[in-house]
Amino acid sequence: MSWQGELKIMEERLRLQMSSATRPYDTRTSLKCMAILSAFGLCAAACYPLLWVGMVVIAFSKSSQLYAAPLVVLAALGTVYGSSMLMIYYVNWRFHVPLADMAMALVIAMICLTLVTVAERHYESTKEKQTEALSRRLRQLLAYFKYTVTPVATLSCILQFAWPSALLYATSFMVLLKIFRAALLKLTWAGCPKPGEQMRVLLSGDSFPPKLDGVQNFARNTIQALVRDGHKVHVFL
């Protein structure tokens, strides 16, 4: 079979996988994946020292490289979930925040994010029927609810004050955080380049020619395109 035929078969297989894959914003499947990920993360956090011992053993064994990638993933999950468990313990011990309040904050955050996900899914399905102004307004409203209302509601449950005071403190904290973010962006954002203006681009990665793989192909093509357009490219490996 020629390479054109093999490419066509590969495209058909990829199209079939995409048609049978999970749809975006599938809330039930997302919660199921999060539950499975959390179970693996908790187990990895409990067996964290053993994972590092296993990675050290594999590093000096040439015949067991097949198990390196799963161990690295489990070690990363153990790091994230172990750090989260230590942070929960510290907040509970140092600031006397009850576990019930932290659980309530987590539930509120999950409910808010689920509502935003459902709204985004409905927005995507009806986007073609909306005007540009209405579409922009809905995007701003969803972003405001996701990145402002949800953190304020979650933080209000953790702060050990009466409800109006906790809401006021949480809102003040979010306002200060957004002011700091805006100031940081103003100091670091260089702005969009003007047409014809030369850019200095830093490209970082773990693969570069003469190594042969997909990452170096992408890096090489990107560098060639940027240089062809008159930009300067610096590579950091």
Disulfide bonds with the S-S distance in Angstrom:
none
